[in-house]
Amino acid sequence: MAYFLEYLIPAENGGADVPVGDAAVVGGTPQGVVHLDTLPARSRIAAEAIEGARTEAENLLQHSKAETGELYDDPSDSLEAGSGRKVATFRPGAGWSES
């Protein structure tokens, strides 16, 4: 099975300015930039069943700055956000809930 964990990583030092599209620098000032306080991530979780995927996802979250995450079953093996079927959500203090 192909499981994926989607989570948000808090940006350090007040966030990050990220260029979008064909961002250009005009007069020393970047144009076409968006400020992000969190950075989205989607990581593949190697597991044969949902129980193993949850365990691996929790390990990943414990070693990141993210606190919550959504677990997807995605047979297409896509890195596209939201691809597949959301099967569970993890929240600190509450653990996993079925989606």
N, C-alpha and C positions, 0 to 999 in steps of 0.2 A: 504494500500500500504506500501511497505517497501522501505524507502528512506535511503540513507547513504551519509554522507559527508566525503570526503577524503581531507586531508589538511596536511601541513608540519609545525611542531612546531620547531622554532629555538632552538637549544640546548644552555643552559646557560654556562658561564665560558669557552668559547672557544671550546665547543663541548664535545663529550663523546666517550670513547673507549668502544666498545661493542664486547664481544666474539662471534665468529661465529663457528658453528659446535661443535666439541669436543675440545674447546680451553683448552690448558694445560699451567701450569706455569712451565717454565724451568729456573732454576737458578734465581728465583725471577722475571723473565720477562715473561709476558703473551704472548703466541704464539696463532696465529689464532684470532687476534683482528682487527677490522676495526674501523676507526675514523669517527664519524658522526657529521656534523654541523647542521643537521636537523633530526627530528624524525618523521616518517610517522605515521599518525593516520587515522582511519576509524571509524566514530561514527554513530550509528543508529539514525535516525530522525523520531520521531513519528508524522505523519501527514496523513490526509485523501487525500489531493490533493497537487499538486506541489506548489501552492501559499503558503500554510501553511508550507510546507517543506522548502521553501526558507526563510520564516520568522524565523523559528526555527534554520536553518543553520546560518543565519546572527547573531542571538543571540549567538550561540556557538562561532562563529569566534570573536565576539566582546569581549568575556570573555576568549579568549585564546591569545597566542602570535602570532598565525597564521594570515596572512592577506588575503590569497586567498584560495579558496576551489572549489572542483568539487562535484556536487550533482549527485548521481546515483539512478535510480529506479531499485531495485533488488528484484524481487519476491522470489528468493531462500533464502533471508534473510542471506546472507553469509557475514562473516567478511573478506573474501579474497579481497585484493586490486584489483581494476579494475573489480570486479564482477558486473554484471548487465549492464544497459544501461545508459551512461552518458547523463543527461538531461539538465544540466546547469553548468556554471562556474561563480564564483564570483571573481571580482577583485576590490581592493579599488579604489574609484574615478569613476569607470566605472559601478559598480553594477553587475547585472546578465546578462549573455548572453546565448542564447540557444545553445546547443551543437548538 
